[in-house]
Structures are given as structure tokens and as C-alpha cells.
Amino acid sequence: MSVGFIGAGQVAHALVRGFTAAGVIAAHRITASSPDTDLPTVHDLRKMGVNVTISNKETVKRSDVLFLAVKPHIIPFVLDEIGPDIEERHLIVSCAAGVTIGSIEKKLKLHTPSPKVMRCMTNTAVVVREGATVYATGTHAAVEDGKLLEQLMASVGYCTEVEEDLIDAVTGLSGSGPAYAFIAVDALADGGVKMGLPRRLAVRLGAQALLGAAKMLLDSEQHPGQLKDNVCSPGGATIHALHVMESGGFRSLLINAVEASCVRTRELQFLADQEKISSAAIKKTTLNKVLQQPGDQDELGEIRCAGGPGSRGMTTTNKGNKALKVKREPGENGTSLTDDELVTMSVRELNQHLRGLTKEEIIQLKQRRRTLKNRGYAASCRVKRVTQKEELEKQKAQLQQEVDKLATENASMKVELDALRSKYEALQSFARTVARNPVTTRAPMASIIRSSELVIFAPCGPLKPLLSQHTSSNISLLSSASALHIQNTSPENSHRQRDRWLETHILHSVLQGKSNPSTTADLCLTQLSSGVCPRQGKASEDLINLVG
């Protein structure tokens, strides 16, 4: 697919930058024509790699989608020039303010029987891919053509299809909207500079404030008045500032600005339809002269505004051309459409249905369609609010369950914490008691294995397996476990009795050879199991010295 632009001004420059930045089309597949090659926008397009030419015919031949990005009063002359080169493969998209699809089709039908024409209104914010675009399809444009245009324009911002008679209002709102925002930022920056801020910082803060407010509005889907109320605190600085703005008629100024732009758009279309007037004469035509001239005709018999600020009424056009006299059979294209059919049909289907109807029937159908759409939107908003409320209730119930679960876990953890705190306090009390009453540490008595030539200190272990009988080597074994048990014996068992036990049964029986070593070991087992345990005292020290 290749794209061409008749005109290389700000609109074409913004769209080319947006398309290439979005990656929907390469720069070398774009062609732009302009008679003035010294324009800054032309230089920028060349730097981007766009094919720039002074021939409109060459642009048409090298393009599949052709954007008419020239001033409205130039459109008739451009169509006369490129009309013979338009083929059925071309999709003509008009970006000119106020130029209707019918007027373009009327020109092109002199050369092509069924030209595919569409009309769109965008703004320069497409440069940063934040544009606002609406479009309307012509009589011969297919659904696929509308999808193709929407795919292109959606890559550089928001895009939607509307009825053609709403595009003039869109021109006054979003088409001129960036200019309103720029002058608002400039005024805000002036206020900041007046109060002492540097100019650059003031401009940045003002622009960021508008950007943040726009994102908040689009993300929250709340009414702008509600968001405004959220900023205004009682008696605060913001409400005082808004009072000054209201006193100066800020709202009325914006409303009047949108209205003036819309009315001027329709005036430009009225001027462009006067084919007998030269382009130089059109530029000099005043509003009073426009009001004296009759309204022009168009193919679809659409409603036109032929007045200025003092003439708000709408006038309908007469179908005097023979090609516009569509014979209607009885019952054909009647107004007997159900509400569902009228609301659900596309703009292209509506335009086809309006063919052959009287002016009064067209007005009634469009008004009825608009009323039904407003009612449907209000109903959908109510349903959406109910659905959101139900979802919030479900989320609230789930959160309450989680809160209860966490409360239960918290209570159990508190119980465990209290138990651990009690244990900790008990350990602290025990540690303080030990610190006040230190216990004398006794060295464990090593097990002694005695033979005629060797003394062995045995490791700790069960008492009975470590008491072995070695009659040949005359060995008696006392484990360190029994020594540990002896060490832990209460002092009330009398240290003197344990010393006597050691002296009697070990010293006399074993060392003096008056008793069998096995008998001595059995006796040790008997005494230890009965709770009578020796203590390492003076007698045991004598024993160790004697054995050594």
C-alpha cells in the first residue's frame, strides 16, 4: 500500500510523522506534492525520506490512498486537475474542513462512475500519536475502505466513525482543540511568570497540568465536573481561582470558540461550492456577501448552514440537477424503520437509505436516530453503573473474608507469641538464678582400666557393656557415664559414704588382691544401680595416685 498527500502543509506533515513513527507505512512509500518547495514542512518531509514532487498528477499515480490536505477553497481546483487520473483503486480521503463527501463525489463522477470518497477530521496531535480523528464514509466506499482508514488513523491516536453532518462540530471541538490548549498553556505560563516563576518552568508545569488532567479524565471515565470538585477544597485556593474564571466568562468563551469554528467551517464549504468564483475572489469574499448568496446543491440533499453568527438556522438544498432526481417507488426507502434498525445501521447504510427521501423525512430520521442513540447511551451508562456496583460488592465481600482470615491468623499468632514470651521469661528467671548461685563444676571421672602394666581412661557409653570381665588380665572398668551419674548425685547422700565405698571396694579389693576383679565390678554395678554413687573426693584422688 502507498499513500499520497495533495498538499505538504502542517496536516500532511503531522500525519506523515505519525504514520512513520507508528510503523504502519515506510517513508519511501509516501508521496507528497506541493507547488511551494521552500516550505519548512517540505524540507522536513524530504529529510524523512518522503517522495516530494510539485505534480499532483504524479502523486495520484503513485498512491493507493490519497489524502486531500489543502485549504477548503482549493479543493475544487485540485479535483478538476486530478479527476481524470482517479481510478477505482484509489481511496480519496478529504481532510479539508467543511468540504462534504457529496461535493467531492459530484466532481469526481465526471471522470469516474463510482469514486470511493471518505471524509475525516483530525488534528496536529497525530505527530505524537495522540490525535483525535473522526471519519465518514461516502456512497461508494466499502466497509473494507472504512476499516483501512480507521487502521491508519488509529495508529496515530483515537479514531471513530460518525455521521457526516457531525464532522463540522468535531472540527470546532477537537480539530481546533490543540490551539485552545496551547493558548491556555501560554496564559497559565504568563500567570506563573507574573508570580515569579521562570518562563521555561512555567510552560512545562502548565503543559504537564493539562496532560495529567486529560489522562485522569480518560482513565477514570468520571464527569469533568466531578474531577473538578475533587480538586476544590472548601475555602481553598482552587475554588477562588475558579470563581475568577467564571466571573470572566471562561466557559462561555470556550463554547463560543467551538461554535465560531464550526460556523466558519460551514462558511468555507459554502465558498468552495461557488465554482464560478476564482480562488483569489474567494479569499476576499466577506460574510455579508455569503449571506446574500443562495445555498448550494449537493448530491445527497444534505443540510447546510448558509448563515453566519447572526443566522443560526439550517437550510436544505434543492435537488435541481437531473442526476440528483432519484425516483422513489411507493414504500421504497420509507421512514418506517424500527428503533433497533435505525440505531444499529451504519452511517453508510443510513446514507443509502436517505437517498430519495424528502428533506423533512431526512431531518426526522436523523433527529430520531440521534435521540435513540442518546437514550441508548444513557441506558448503557446505567447498566454499567449497576454492573460496577455489583463487582464492587463482590470485591468487598472477598476482601472482608480475607480480613477475617487474617484476623484469625493474627489471634493464633498472638497466642503463640504469649507462650513463647512466657518461656522466654522463665529462661531469663532461671539464668538470673544461676548467676546469683553459681554451681561448682566437677570434672567427670574417667573410666579406669587397670592391668598389671597399663592404665586406660575409657570413653562414655552404656554402663553394662563397658563393664567387662577380664580375669586373665585382672581389669576392672568403670565408664565415664557412671562417673557422670556419680557427679550428678545429690550431696545429701554423704560424700563420706561415697569415699568409704571407693576405699573399701576398689582400693582394698582390687589393688591388694583380696577379691576377684569380676566380683568387684559386679559389686560396682549393684551399688550404682541402687543409687549409692561415689563422688570424686579425697579417696578417689588417693586411688588415682595409687594406681598411677
C-alpha positions in Angstrom: 0.0 0.0 0.0 1.2 3.5 -0.9 -0.1 6.8 0.5 -0.1 10.2 -1.2 -0.8 13.7 0.1 -2.1 16.5 -2.1 -0.6 19.4 -0.1 2.5 19.3 2.1 1.5 21.7 4.9 1.0 21.1 8.6 -1.7 18.4 8.3 0.3 16.3 5.8 3.5 16.8 7.8 1.8 15.7 11.1 0.2 12.6 9.5 3.4 11.5 7.8 5.4 11.8 11.1 2.7 9.9 12.9 2.4 7.1 10.3 6.2 6.6 10.1 6.6 6.8 13.9 3.9 4.2 14.3 5.5 2.0 11.7 2.3 1.4 9.7 4.0 2.6 6.4 7.5 3.4 5.4 8.6 6.9 4.4 9.6 5.8 0.9 6.1 4.6 0.2 4.7 8.1 0.8 4.5 10.8 -1.8 3.6 14.5 -1.2 3.0 17.2 -3.7 3.3 21.0 -3.1 3.8 23.9 -5.5 6.0 25.6 -2.9 9.1 23.6 -2.3 10.6 26.1 0.1 8.2 25.4 2.9 9.8 24.2 6.2 7.4 21.2 6.2 8.6 20.2 2.7 12.2 20.2 3.9 11.3 18.1 6.8 9.4 15.6 4.6 12.5 15.3 2.3 14.7 14.6 5.3 12.4 11.9 6.5 12.7 10.1 3.1 9.3 11.1 1.7 9.0 11.5 -2.1 8.2 15.2 -2.7 7.0 16.5 -6.0 5.3 19.6 -7.5 3.0 17.5 -9.6 -0.4 16.5 -8.2 -0.9 14.0 -11.0 2.3 12.2 -10.2 1.2 11.9 -6.6 -2.1 10.4 -7.7 -0.4 7.8 -10.0 2.0 6.7 -7.2 -0.7 6.4 -4.5 -3.4 4.0 -3.4 -4.8 6.1 -0.6 -4.9 9.8 -1.4 -5.3 12.4 1.3 -6.6 15.9 0.2 -4.7 18.1 2.7 -5.2 21.5 1.2 -7.3 24.5 2.1 -11.1 24.1 1.6 -11.3 26.7 -1.2 -8.6 24.9 -3.2 -10.4 21.6 -3.3 -12.5 22.3 -6.4 -9.4 23.3 -8.4 -7.5 20.2 -7.2 -10.3 17.9 -8.1 -10.5 19.4 -11.6 -6.8 18.7 -12.0 -6.6 15.2 -10.7 -10.1 14.0 -11.7 -9.0 12.3 -15.0 -6.3 10.4 -13.2 -8.5 8.9 -10.4 -9.2 5.2 -10.8 -11.4 2.8 -8.9 -8.4 1.5 -6.9 -8.0 5.0 -5.3 -9.4 5.8 -1.9 -9.9 9.6 -1.6 -9.7 10.9 1.9 -10.5 14.6 2.4 -9.0 16.4 5.4 -10.4 19.8 4.3 -12.7 21.5 6.8 -16.2 21.8 5.7 -15.9 20.0 2.3 -18.6 17.4 2.1 -18.4 14.0 0.5 -21.2 14.8 -1.8 -19.4 17.8 -3.3 -16.3 15.7 -3.9 -18.2 12.8 -5.4 -20.0 15.3 -7.7 -16.7 16.5 -9.1 -15.1 13.1 -9.5 -18.1 11.4 -11.1 -17.4 13.4 -14.2 -14.4 11.1 -14.7 -15.1 8.0 -12.6 -18.5 6.4 -12.2 -18.2 5.3 -8.6 -15.3 7.2 -6.8 -14.5 5.9 -3.3 -14.6 9.1 -1.1 -14.2 9.4 2.6 -14.0 12.5 4.8 -12.0 12.7 8.0 -11.2 15.4 10.6 -8.1 15.0 12.7 -5.7 17.4 14.5 -2.0 18.0 14.7 -1.6 15.9 17.8 -1.2 12.9 15.5 2.5 13.9 15.5 2.8 12.4 19.0 0.3 9.7 18.2 -2.4 11.3 20.4 -4.6 12.6 17.7 -8.4 12.7 17.7 -9.9 11.6 14.4 -13.4 11.0 13.1 -14.4 9.9 9.6 -17.5 9.4 7.5 -17.8 7.0 4.5 -19.1 8.0 1.1 -21.8 6.4 -1.0 -19.4 4.2 -3.0 -16.9 3.4 -0.2 -17.0 -0.1 1.0 -16.7 -1.4 4.6 -13.2 -2.5 3.9 -12.2 1.0 2.9 -13.5 2.3 6.3 -11.6 -0.3 8.1 -8.4 0.6 6.2 -8.7 4.3 7.0 -9.5 3.5 10.7 -6.5 1.3 10.9 -4.3 4.1 9.6 -5.7 6.8 11.8 -6.0 4.6 14.9 -2.2 4.2 14.7 -1.8 7.9 15.5 -4.4 8.3 18.2 -8.2 7.9 18.7 -10.4 7.2 15.7 -14.1 6.6 15.3 -16.8 6.7 12.6 -19.6 9.4 12.8 -22.3 10.8 10.6 -21.0 13.3 8.2 -23.2 16.1 9.5 -21.4 15.9 12.8 -17.9 16.5 11.4 -18.3 20.3 11.3 -18.9 20.3 15.0 -15.9 18.0 15.5 -13.8 20.5 13.6 -14.7 23.2 16.1 -14.0 20.9 19.1 -11.1 18.6 18.5 -9.9 19.8 15.2 -9.1 23.3 16.6 -8.7 21.8 20.1 -4.8 21.9 20.2 -4.9 25.6 19.6 -7.2 26.1 22.5 -4.8 24.0 24.7 -1.8 26.0 23.5 -3.3 29.3 24.3 -4.4 28.0 27.7 -0.9 26.8 28.5 0.6 30.1 27.3 -1.8 32.0 29.6 -1.1 29.8 32.5 2.6 30.3 32.0 2.1 34.1 31.9 0.4 33.8 35.3 3.3 31.8 36.6 5.8 34.3 35.3 3.8 37.1 36.9 4.1 35.4 40.2 7.9 34.8 39.9 8.4 31.5 38.0 10.9 31.2 35.2 9.3 31.1 31.8 10.5 27.6 30.9 9.4 26.1 34.2 6.1 27.8 34.0 5.4 26.4 30.5 6.4 22.9 31.5 4.2 22.9 34.6 1.2 24.3 32.7 1.6 21.7 29.9 2.0 18.9 32.4 -1.1 20.0 34.3 -3.2 19.7 31.2 -1.6 16.4 30.2 -2.2 14.9 33.6 -5.8 16.2 33.7 -6.5 14.7 30.3 -5.2 11.3 31.4 -7.1 11.4 34.6 -10.3 12.2 32.7 -9.8 9.4 30.1 -8.8 6.8 32.6 -11.4 7.5 35.3 -14.4 7.9 32.9 -15.8 10.3 35.5 -17.6 13.6 34.6 -15.2 16.5 34.3 -17.3 18.4 36.9 -16.7 15.6 39.4 -13.0 15.7 38.9 -13.0 19.4 39.2 -14.9 19.2 42.5 -12.3 16.7 43.8 -9.6 19.4 43.3 -11.6 22.1 45.0 -11.4 22.0 48.8 -13.8 24.2 50.8 -12.4 27.7 51.1 -9.2 26.7 49.3 -7.1 28.4 46.6 -8.6 26.4 43.6 -12.2 27.4 44.2 -11.2 31.1 44.5 -9.4 30.7 41.1 -12.4 29.1 39.5 -14.6 31.9 40.8 -12.4 34.4 38.9 -12.6 32.3 35.8 -16.4 32.0 36.0 -16.6 35.8 36.5 -14.7 36.3 33.3 -16.9 34.0 31.4 -14.4 31.3 30.8 -17.0 28.6 30.0 -18.8 30.9 27.6 -15.6 31.8 25.8 -14.8 28.1 25.1 -18.4 27.4 24.0 -18.4 30.4 21.7 -15.0 29.4 20.3 -16.2 25.9 19.4 -19.3 27.5 17.8 -17.4 30.1 15.9 -15.0 27.4 14.5 -18.0 25.2 13.4 -19.8 28.1 11.7 -16.7 29.2 9.9 -16.2 25.6 8.7 -19.6 25.7 7.0 -18.9 29.2 5.6 -15.7 27.8 4.0 -17.7 25.0 2.4 -20.2 27.4 1.0 -17.4 29.5 -0.5 -15.8 26.4 -2.0 -19.0 25.3 -3.7 -19.1 28.6 -5.7 -17.3 27.2 -8.7 -17.6 30.3 -10.8 -15.6 32.4 -8.3 -11.8 32.3 -8.6 -9.6 31.4 -5.7 -8.5 35.0 -5.3 -12.0 36.2 -5.3 -13.0 33.5 -2.7 -10.3 34.7 -0.3 -11.8 38.3 -0.4 -15.4 37.3 0.0 -16.9 38.6 3.2 -19.5 37.1 5.4 -22.2 39.6 4.3 -21.7 38.6 0.7 -22.1 35.0 1.7 -25.3 35.6 3.4 -26.8 37.2 0.2 -26.0 34.1 -1.9 -28.3 31.1 -2.1 -27.4 27.8 -0.7 -25.7 25.3 -2.9 -26.9 21.9 -4.0 -25.3 18.6 -3.2 -25.9 15.1 -4.3 -27.5 13.8 -1.1 -29.6 16.9 -0.4 -27.7 17.4 2.9 -28.5 20.1 5.4 -26.2 23.2 5.0 -25.7 26.3 7.1 -25.8 29.3 4.8 -25.6 31.9 7.6 -23.1 33.4 9.8 -23.3 34.1 13.6 -26.5 36.0 13.1 -28.1 33.3 11.1 -28.2 30.1 13.1 -31.0 28.4 11.1 -30.3 25.4 8.9 -31.3 25.5 5.2 -31.8 22.4 3.0 -30.6 22.2 -0.6 -32.8 21.6 -3.6 -32.1 18.8 -6.0 -32.3 20.6 -9.3 -29.7 18.5 -11.1 -31.1 15.8 -13.2 -28.6 13.3 -11.8 -30.0 14.0 -8.4 -33.6 13.3 -9.2 -33.9 9.8 -7.8 -37.3 8.3 -8.5 -38.8 6.6 -5.4 -41.3 3.9 -5.7 -44.1 3.6 -3.2 -42.8 2.1 0.0 -39.2 2.3 -1.1 -36.7 3.8 1.4 -39.6 4.9 3.7 -39.2 6.2 7.2 -40.9 3.1 8.6 -37.7 1.8 10.4 -37.8 0.2 13.8 -35.8 1.7 16.5 -33.3 -1.2 16.5 -32.8 -0.9 12.8 -32.3 2.8 12.9 -29.7 2.7 15.7 -27.8 -0.4 14.6 -27.3 0.6 10.9 -24.0 2.0 9.9 -23.5 5.5 8.6 -23.1 4.2 5.0 -26.3 2.3 5.2 -28.1 5.3 6.6 -26.8 7.5 3.7 -28.1 4.9 1.3 -31.4 4.8 2.9 -31.7 8.6 2.9 -31.5 8.7 -0.9 -34.9 9.5 -2.4 -36.4 10.8 0.9 -37.8 14.3 1.2 -35.9 16.9 3.2 -38.4 16.7 6.1 -38.1 12.9 6.3 -34.3 13.2 6.3 -34.5 15.7 9.2 -36.9 13.5 11.1 -34.9 10.3 10.7 -31.6 11.9 11.7 -33.2 13.5 14.7 -34.9 10.3 15.7 -31.6 8.4 15.3 -29.8 10.9 17.4 -32.4 10.8 20.2 -32.4 7.0 20.2 -28.6 6.9 20.4 -28.7 9.3 23.4 -31.2 7.2 25.2 -29.2 4.1 24.5 -26.1 5.7 25.8 -27.9 6.8 29.0 -29.2 3.3 29.4 -25.8 1.7 28.9 -24.4 4.1 31.5 -27.0 3.0 34.0 -26.3 -0.7 33.3 -22.6 0.0 33.5 -23.0 1.7 36.9 -25.1 -1.3 38.2 -22.6 -3.8 36.9 -19.7 -1.8 38.5 -21.6 -1.7 41.8 -22.1 -5.5 41.8 -18.5 -6.0 41.0 -17.5 -3.7 43.9 -19.8 -5.6 46.2 -18.2 -8.9 45.3 -14.8 -7.4 45.8 -15.9 -6.0 49.1 -17.1 -9.4 50.3 -13.9 -11.1 49.2 -11.8 -8.5 51.0 -13.9 -9.0 54.1 -13.3 -12.7 54.0 -9.6 -12.1 53.7 -9.7 -9.7 56.6 -11.5 -12.2 58.8 -9.0 -14.9 57.8 -6.1 -12.6 58.6 -7.7 -11.7 62.0 -8.0 -15.4 62.9 -4.4 -16.0 62.0 -3.3 -12.9 63.9 -5.1 -14.2 67.0 -3.4 -17.6 66.9 -0.1 -15.9 66.3 -0.7 -13.8 69.4 -1.4 -16.9 71.5 1.9 -18.5 70.2 3.7 -15.3 70.9 2.4 -15.2 74.5 3.5 -18.8 75.1 7.0 -18.0 73.7 7.1 -14.9 75.8 6.3 -17.0 79.0 9.1 -19.5 78.1 11.5 -16.6 77.5 10.7 -15.1 80.8 11.1 -18.4 82.6 14.5 -18.9 80.9 15.5 -15.4 82.0 14.5 -16.1 85.5 16.5 -19.3 85.5 19.5 -17.5 84.1 19.3 -14.9 86.8 19.0 -17.6 89.5 22.1 -19.4 88.1 24.0 -16.1 88.0 23.2 -15.5 91.7 24.1 -19.1 92.8 27.0 -20.4 90.7 27.4 -24.2 90.7 30.9 -25.7 91.1 31.8 -27.8 88.1 33.2 -31.2 88.8 35.4 -32.8 86.3 34.0 -36.1 85.1 35.7 -39.2 86.4 37.3 -41.1 83.6 36.8 -44.8 83.4 39.8 -46.6 84.6 41.0 -49.8 83.1 43.8 -51.3 85.2 46.1 -54.1 84.3 49.4 -55.1 85.6 51.2 -52.8 83.0 48.6 -50.3 81.6 46.1 -47.7 82.9 43.3 -46.6 80.3 40.7 -43.9 80.5 37.6 -45.3 78.7 35.0 -43.1 76.7 31.5 -42.5 77.8 28.9 -45.2 77.0 26.3 -47.5 78.5 27.4 -48.9 81.8 26.8 -52.6 81.5 28.5 -53.1 78.1 31.5 -51.2 79.3 31.8 -53.4 82.5 33.6 -56.4 81.1 35.3 -59.3 82.9 38.9 -60.0 82.0 40.1 -62.5 84.6 43.3 -63.2 82.8 44.5 -59.5 82.8 42.7 -58.5 86.0 40.9 -55.4 84.6 38.1 -53.6 86.2 36.3 -50.9 84.0 34.2 -48.1 85.2 32.7 -46.0 82.3 32.6 -42.2 82.2 28.8 -42.5 82.1 28.8 -43.9 85.6 31.2 -41.2 86.6 28.8 -38.6 85.2 26.0 -40.2 87.1 28.1 -40.2 90.2 28.9 -36.5 89.6 25.1 -35.6 89.4 24.3 -37.4 92.7 22.8 -35.2 95.4 25.2 -34.0 98.1 22.8 -35.3 100.7 24.0 -38.9 100.0 27.0 -38.1 102.1 30.4 -37.5 100.5 31.9 -39.5 103.3 30.0 -42.7 102.4 31.0 -42.5 98.7 34.7 -42.1 99.7 34.3 -45.1 102.0 32.7 -47.0 99.1 35.7 -46.3 96.9 38.2 -47.1 99.6 36.5 -50.3 100.6 35.5 -51.9 97.3 38.2 -50.7 94.9 41.3 -49.9 96.9 41.3 -52.9 99.2 39.7 -55.5 97.0 41.4 -54.7 93.6 44.7 -53.3 94.5 45.6 -55.6 97.4 44.3 -58.6 95.5 42.0 -59.8 98.3 39.0 -60.1 95.9 38.3 -61.2 92.4 38.1 -58.2 89.9 34.9 -59.6 88.4 33.3 -59.7 91.8 34.4 -56.1 92.4 32.9 -55.0 89.0 29.6 -56.7 89.8 29.5 -55.0 93.2 30.1 -51.7 91.5 27.1 -52.3 89.2 24.9 -53.3 92.2 25.8 -50.2 94.1 25.4 -47.8 91.2 22.0 -49.2 90.2 20.8 -48.8 93.8 21.6 -45.1 93.8 24.7 -45.2 96.0 27.3 -43.4 93.8 30.8 -42.4 94.7 32.0 -38.8 94.5 35.3 -37.7 93.3 36.9 -36.8 96.6 40.0 -37.4 98.6 39.7 -41.2 98.5 39.3 -41.2 94.7 42.3 -38.9 94.4 44.3 -41.3 96.5 43.1 -44.2 94.4 44.2 -42.5 91.2 47.6 -41.6 92.7 48.0 -45.2 93.9 47.1 -46.7 90.5 49.4 -44.3 88.8 
